[in-house]
């Protein structure tokens, strides 16, 4: 429900931006339906962040570490598909990789 609401709000803003300046969007976006299909809150932010991190040559290990936790997996007691080293690291104490990641942006 929360993701649907977030998607709706994000789409509304993107529709306005698209009407103002279509050149800000990839050429594959032709209308509002394409925006709805292409942009979703559950993947758009991570895809953008990962893309920028790769462009800025952030190490793969830092990218993987920053993206390691899927909160829904934690709440549902699902296994996290990470290396054992990452799986058992104390997430709250991993400040340096997060700072390297965000500083590069």
PyMOL commands that set and color helices and strands:
alter all, ss='L'
color gray80, all
select helices_A, chain A and resi 2-20+22-24+32-38+41-55+60-66+71-75+84-87+91-93+95-104
alter helices_A, ss='H'
color red, helices_A
deselect
rebuild
show_as cartoon
